[in-house]
Amino acid sequence: MKFNEIIENGKQKLKSLGIVESTSVIQDGQNVHPSLPGLGWSGNGETYRNTRRMLDNYFIKHRMIADHFTPNTVVTLFEKRIKTPILAAPMSGIKTNLRGQINETEFMKSVLTGCEIAGSIGSCGDSYDTSDGYLASDIMRDISGIAVIKPRSLEEIEIRIAMLAQTNVVAIGIDLDGVTGLMLEEGKVSKKNAADLRHLRTLFQGPMFLKGILSVEDALTAYELGFNGISVSAHGSRSIDRAPAPVYMLPEIAKAVKGKMTILADGGIRDGFDAFVYLALGADAVMVGRTVLYGAVAAGTEGVSTVINKLTADLSRAMLVANCHDVASINDSFIQKYE
Ligand SMILES: Cc1cc2nc3c(=O)[nH]c(=O)nc-3n(C[C@H](O)[C@H](O)[C@H](O)COP(=O)(O)O)c2cc1C
């Protein structure tokens, strides 16, 4: 299956179960709205729409008269050399969000393997609705990837870090904004202060990062606490309404910490041209959520690798047109906003 067919097929399969991402549709005479659990957003979807609006307002500057070259998309991320700065975002709660459309273990394996085939890195979230134990550490014994742990109790995070340390994990993240999710009402997640995070940072020798960072203050604190990276993310607009769009906050955060730590960013990335804008605004690499998910739902491992390959090909075209030879040289001089 080609990219467009994969996305269409994935969306269609989920729509038939009443799961849509952004626009309400009528399916079998029933109104189907974007919702949570599901693939939708929290609240009224302000963050989701603002993210898209901001991305759509940028264009990539064209420099067509120059020597021909093959853009180099290779990057080194968390000490690993990879073919593309486009990674799969952590996604969990698959059983609930996708109403059993795909088995959670199969989903995570498809994401990690599909990314590996495409020369990228996949991520695993921290599922709360599984009776199978801690899936990420089980899976990462065989396949490498990034693991993102929910802001559970310190003891539970400690156990997960210890389990992951025995695997092929590339980096461990903690999604601090996971505190806004359904697990809050169940008392399973809580905010973490600087002392908590300083302690957690000592538990793993490899790279660690904090996900859900949307302010310069938090980015600087993450750096001071010894984290190797941050993820500028609003959890796919699934945390709270009126969260800032990550793409809006990225430039000021990058100004404060670029070069000191790895900057990941995500939200609303649907093609490699969106990825180029994020890289131009200061991200070292981007994470893609729902678009990768459609790939896994439509065609498993092959669907995921097709998605990452297609987005990387887009990125390469954007670099060619902008006359930008490698990822490190992408900056905001290559993009412009419509007035
Ligand atoms: C179904 C689903 C489950 C998610 N689960 C997690 C999770 O467990 N941990 C996490 O840090 N982020 C989670 N996210 C957020 C993604 O990691 C990422 O931030 C977001 O999807 C990026 O936006 P995009 O979907 O527009 O690409 C989830 C997103 C979706 C769509």
The ligand as an SDF file (V2000), in Angstrom:
LIG
                    3D

 31 33  0  0  0  0  0  0  0  0999 V2000
   -3.7370    7.5190   20.9100 C   0  0  0  0  0  0  0  0  0  0  0  0
   -2.6480    8.3550   21.5170 C   0  0  0  0  0  0  0  0  0  0  0  0
   -2.0240    7.9110   22.6730 C   0  0  0  0  0  0  0  0  0  0  0  0
   -0.9990    8.6650   23.2380 C   0  0  0  0  0  0  0  0  0  0  0  0
   -0.3640    8.1750   24.3560 N   0  0  0  0  0  0  0  0  0  0  0  0
    0.7020    8.8700   24.8660 C   0  0  0  0  0  0  0  0  0  0  0  0
    1.4580    8.3530   25.9570 C   0  0  0  0  0  0  0  0  0  0  0  0
    1.1920    7.3010   26.4880 O   0  0  0  0  0  0  0  0  0  0  0  0
    2.5150    9.0750   26.4200 N   0  0  0  0  0  0  0  0  0  0  0  0
    2.8540   10.2660   25.8500 C   0  0  0  0  0  0  0  0  0  0  0  0
    3.8170   10.8960   26.2850 O   0  0  0  0  0  0  0  0  0  0  0  0
    2.1640   10.7850   24.8240 N   0  0  0  0  0  0  0  0  0  0  0  0
    1.1030   10.1220   24.3020 C   0  0  0  0  0  0  0  0  0  0  0  0
    0.4220   10.6240   23.2300 N   0  0  0  0  0  0  0  0  0  0  0  0
    0.8730   11.9070   22.6360 C   0  0  0  0  0  0  0  0  0  0  0  0
    1.9390   11.6670   21.5670 C   0  0  0  0  0  0  0  0  0  0  0  0
    3.1270   11.1510   22.1220 O   0  0  0  0  0  0  0  0  0  0  0  0
    2.2880   12.9540   20.8290 C   0  0  0  0  0  0  0  0  0  0  0  0
    2.6680   13.9300   21.7650 O   0  0  0  0  0  0  0  0  0  0  0  0
    1.1470   13.4770   19.9570 C   0  0  0  0  0  0  0  0  0  0  0  0
    0.3590   12.4340   19.4410 O   0  0  0  0  0  0  0  0  0  0  0  0
    1.6990   14.3110   18.8110 C   0  0  0  0  0  0  0  0  0  0  0  0
    0.6780   14.8930   18.0710 O   0  0  0  0  0  0  0  0  0  0  0  0
    0.1180   14.2840   16.6800 P   0  0  0  0  0  0  0  0  0  0  0  0
   -0.7160   13.1020   17.0230 O   0  0  0  0  0  0  0  0  0  0  0  0
   -0.6850   15.4140   16.1540 O   0  0  0  0  0  0  0  0  0  0  0  0
    1.2940   13.9300   15.8150 O   0  0  0  0  0  0  0  0  0  0  0  0
   -0.6190    9.8900   22.6500 C   0  0  0  0  0  0  0  0  0  0  0  0
   -1.2520   10.3260   21.4780 C   0  0  0  0  0  0  0  0  0  0  0  0
   -2.2560    9.5680   20.9040 C   0  0  0  0  0  0  0  0  0  0  0  0
   -2.8880   10.0550   19.6330 C   0  0  0  0  0  0  0  0  0  0  0  0
  1  2  1  0
  2  3  1  0
  2 30  2  0
  3  4  2  0
  4  5  1  0
  4 28  1  0
  5  6  2  0
  6  7  1  0
  6 13  1  0
  7  8  2  0
  7  9  1  0
  9 10  1  0
 10 11  2  0
 10 12  1  0
 12 13  2  0
 13 14  1  0
 14 15  1  0
 14 28  1  0
 15 16  1  0
 16 17  1  0
 16 18  1  0
 18 19  1  0
 18 20  1  0
 20 21  1  0
 20 22  1  0
 22 23  1  0
 23 24  1  0
 24 25  2  0
 24 26  1  0
 24 27  1  0
 28 29  2  0
 29 30  1  0
 30 31  1  0
M  END
$$$$
